[in-house]
């Protein structure tokens, strides 16, 4: 959240806290998605201490892949979390922001269950790719082309590997087609290679 004085520190801290919370949450058999959001909120409050939460704003996009192949998806703030199934069906966490312009919820509001979005992908489901993208990317993607975009990324990663795909994306980000677009651009992709059966 670029308008916050300590956004860079907050984004790094949010990743660390999410990682630590995920490690604890994943050890509890049958833990609900809301158990993770509550745990993150408490751990974030402890990390923040007596500092002003408004100065430490950051969004959080998180994908937890379980050993059984299932996944837990979380979003706090703007951006995009979406997934593509092998049958071509496409899903995304639905926004419920009511703010004006660039006002969005973030880790400072982690204790408010209403600002979290989350979903679970069952272990036996046949997902192909899961995408996370900050608003610097997501705001410029057209909704009707999102499934094709996620499919293209999964194809690139499967065919060309991580390094070549990363280089290709860096080039795309440097030459982003939206004029004077300065927002940070971060994209994450989890994908499964096609099976041979």
N, C-alpha and C positions, 0 to 999 in steps of 0.2 A: 504494500500500500504506500505508493510514493509520497503521499501527503503527510505521512508520519515521520517525525524526526529520526526515529531509530528503526525504520522499517527493515533495513538490511540486517541489523542485529536480531530483530524480531523474527525474520524469516528463517535465519539459521537456527535460532533457538526453538522455533516451532517445529522444525524438522527433528531436532534432537529430542524434544519432549514427546513428539508423536512416536518416534522410534522406541523410546523407553516405555511409553504407555502401551504400545502395540505388543512389546515383549511380555509385559505383565498380563494384558488382556488375552493374548493368544494361549496362555497356559491354563486359562479357566475354561474347562469344557462347558459348552452351552452358554457362554457369556453372550449377552445381547449386544446389538450395535450401540444401543443407548448406554450400555455399561462403559463402552470405550469412550464415548463423548463425555460422560461424567468424569471418568478417570483423567482424560486429557485436561478438562477444565480445572480440576483440582491441582494437577501437576503444573499447569500453566500459571495458576495463581501463586503457587509456591515459588516457581522460577522468577515471576515478576516481583515478588516481595512488596516493598513499599513504593515501587516506582509507578509512575502514572501510566495506566494501561493505554491511554489515548496516544501516547508517544511511541508505543510499541505495537503498531498495527501490522498485521500480515494476514494474508489468506492462507488456507490450508487445503490442499488437494491430496488425498491419500488413497492408495490401493494396497490392500494386504492380501497376498496370495497365500492360501492355506496349503499345507502339504497334500491334501486330498484333491486339489485342483479348484476348489471353491475360492471365492474372493469376497472381501468386504470393502466397500467403497465409501469414502467420506468426503464431504465438501463443506468448508466453512468460508464463506465469502464468495467473490465472483470467480469467473473462469469457467471451465468445462470439465466434467467427468462423464465419459460416454463409453459404451461397449458395444461391440459387434459380435453377433453369434455366427456360427458357421453356416446356419441356414439363411443368412442374410438379414435377419431381423436386427434392428438397431434400437438402442435404449440410451437414455441419458438422465442424470439427476436433474430434476426440474427446478429451475430458479423460482424463488419466492421473495426476491428482493423487492422492497417497496421504497427504497431510497431514491434520491434525486441525483441524476448525473453519476458522478464517480463515488457517491456515498454507498458504502457496502458494509456488511458485517465482517468481522474478522476475529482473530484470536482473543481480542479484548472482550468479546461477547461470548466466549466459549462456554460459559456457565449457563447461557440461555438456550435451552433445548430447541426453541423455535427457530433458531438461525442455522442449525445444522441440517444438512441433507445427507442421507445415507441409503445404501441398498446392499443387498447380499446377492451374490451369484452362487447358486447351488453347486455342490461338488460334482454332481452328475450331469451338469449342463455342459453344453458344447460351445463355450465361448471361443472366439477367434482372436480378438484384440480388445484391449482396454486403453483408452486415451485419457490423459490429463493435460490440460492446457491452461495457462494463465490468460487473463483477459487480453493481454497484448497480442495473443494469437486468436483466442476464441471469439473476440468481438468482430474480427474480420472474416470469419468463416460463415458461409451461408448455410442455414439449417438444412436445406434440401440437398446439399452436396456433402454433408458430414459423413454419411455412411461410406460414400466412395472415397473420401479423404482418409478415413481410418483404414479402409481396405487397402488403399495405395501404400500407406505407411507400413502396414503389416507385410504386404508383398515386397516392398523395398527391403525391409529388415530381414525377411526370410531369404530373399534372393541374393542380396548384396552384403549381408552381415552388418554388425553394429557399427564398425568404424566407417565404412563407406556411407551408410545411411546417416550417421552423425555429420559427416562432412557435407553431404547433400543438403541436410537441414540447415546447417550453419550458413551455407551459401544462400539458401532461400530466405533466411532471417535477415541476412545483410542486404538483400535486394528485395525487401518486403514491398509489395505493390501499393500499399496505402501511403500516399504522400505525407511527409513530415510526421511519420508515425514513430514516436520515441519510447513507447511503453516497453518494459522488459518483456522478453518472449521466452517462455519456458514451456517445454513440451515433454511429456513422459509417455512411454508406450510399453505395455506388456503385451506380448503376442505369443501365439502358439503356432509352430510350424505345421503345415498340413500333414495329416496322417496318411499312410500309404494303403489304408484299407478301403 
